[in-house]
Amino acid sequence: MTPERFFRALSDPTRLRCLMLMQRAGELCVCELTEALEMAQPKISRHLASLREAEVVTDRRDGLWVFYRLREDLPPWVREILAVSADSLHGQAPFAEDAARLQPMTTRPRNGCCAA
């Protein structure tokens, strides 16, 4: 991964919001991200595909769900940037609102189908 590719991935507000949620919450299902960001599934999926192509996130399928998380093999400098950014932005809009919407979800995949 090149710095240019990484920072280009961060340049979009939707991708940045997805990354900040994943940095704090770990692995998230597409439906969790659509709920937290209050955006349509196709838009979220398009941005997640960009992050996957940029080699920032990886995905796995489990039945109906597709889960995304930060790649485990990210360079240390990337991990540090994401960690510092998440800590610094956590209390600011829209990041605080995204996290607040994610917390009370009763239909999260670990609790049952979020697509139902």
C-alpha positions as CSV (number, residue, x, y, z in Angstrom):
1,M,0.0,0.0,0.0
2,T,1.3,3.4,-0.9
3,P,0.7,6.5,1.1
4,E,-1.1,8.1,-1.9
5,R,-3.5,5.1,-2.1
6,F,-4.2,5.2,1.6
7,F,-4.8,8.9,1.8
8,R,-7.0,8.8,-1.3
9,A,-9.1,6.2,0.5
10,L,-9.5,8.5,3.5
11,S,-10.4,11.5,1.3
12,D,-14.1,10.6,1.0
13,P,-16.2,11.5,4.1
14,T,-18.3,8.3,3.8
15,R,-15.1,6.1,3.7
16,L,-13.6,8.0,6.6
17,R,-16.7,7.5,8.7
18,C,-16.8,3.8,7.9
19,L,-13.1,3.5,8.9
20,M,-13.6,5.3,12.1
21,L,-16.4,3.0,13.1
22,M,-14.4,-0.1,12.2
23,Q,-11.4,1.3,14.1
24,R,-13.5,1.7,17.3
25,A,-16.0,-1.2,16.9
26,G,-13.9,-3.8,15.0
27,E,-15.7,-5.9,12.5
28,L,-19.0,-4.6,11.2
29,C,-21.7,-5.9,8.9
30,V,-22.8,-3.8,5.9
31,C,-26.2,-3.4,7.5
32,E,-24.6,-2.0,10.7
33,L,-22.8,0.6,8.7
34,T,-25.9,1.5,6.7
35,E,-27.8,2.0,10.0
36,A,-25.0,4.0,11.7
37,L,-24.3,6.3,8.8
38,E,-28.0,6.5,7.7
39,M,-27.1,5.8,4.1
40,A,-28.4,3.4,1.5
41,Q,-26.8,-0.1,1.3
42,P,-25.6,0.4,-2.4
43,K,-23.7,3.6,-1.4
44,I,-22.1,2.0,1.6
45,S,-21.2,-1.1,-0.4
46,R,-19.6,1.0,-3.1
47,H,-17.4,2.8,-0.6
48,L,-16.5,-0.5,1.2
49,A,-15.4,-1.9,-2.2
50,S,-13.2,1.1,-2.7
51,L,-11.6,0.5,0.7
52,R,-11.1,-3.1,-0.1
53,E,-9.5,-2.3,-3.4
54,A,-7.2,0.2,-1.6
55,E,-6.2,-2.7,0.7
56,V,-7.4,-0.9,3.8
57,V,-10.2,-3.3,4.8
58,T,-11.0,-7.0,4.2
59,D,-14.3,-8.7,4.2
60,R,-15.8,-12.1,5.0
61,R,-19.2,-13.6,4.3
62,D,-21.3,-15.3,6.9
63,G,-24.6,-16.5,5.5
64,L,-26.5,-13.4,4.3
65,W,-24.1,-10.9,5.9
66,V,-20.8,-9.4,4.7
67,F,-18.5,-8.2,7.5
68,Y,-15.7,-5.7,7.0
69,R,-12.8,-5.0,9.2
70,L,-9.4,-3.3,9.0
71,R,-6.8,-5.5,7.4
72,E,-4.6,-7.2,10.0
73,D,-1.5,-6.7,7.8
74,L,-1.8,-2.9,7.6
75,P,1.6,-1.1,8.0
76,P,2.2,0.3,11.4
77,W,2.1,3.9,10.2
78,V,-1.4,3.3,8.8
79,R,-2.6,1.7,12.1
80,E,-1.2,4.7,14.0
81,I,-2.9,7.2,11.8
82,L,-6.3,5.4,12.1
83,A,-6.0,5.0,15.9
84,V,-5.0,8.6,16.5
85,S,-7.8,9.8,14.1
86,A,-10.4,7.7,15.8
87,D,-9.4,8.9,19.2
88,S,-9.3,12.5,18.1
89,L,-12.6,12.5,16.1
90,H,-14.6,10.3,18.4
91,G,-16.5,13.1,20.1
92,Q,-17.0,15.2,17.0
93,A,-19.8,15.3,14.5
94,P,-20.6,13.2,12.5
95,F,-18.4,10.5,14.1
96,A,-20.1,10.7,17.6
97,E,-23.5,10.4,16.0
98,D,-22.5,7.4,14.0
99,A,-21.2,5.6,17.1
100,A,-24.3,6.6,19.0
101,R,-26.6,5.1,16.3
102,L,-24.6,1.9,16.2
103,Q,-24.8,1.2,20.0
104,P,-28.5,0.6,20.5
105,M,-29.0,-1.6,17.4
106,T,-31.0,-4.6,18.6
107,T,-30.9,-6.3,15.2
108,R,-27.1,-6.5,15.0
109,P,-25.9,-9.7,13.3
110,R,-24.7,-11.1,16.6
111,N,-28.3,-10.9,17.9
112,G,-30.1,-12.1,14.8
113,C,-30.6,-11.1,11.2
114,C,-30.1,-7.4,10.7
115,A,-31.6,-7.6,7.2
116,A,-35.0,-8.8,8.5
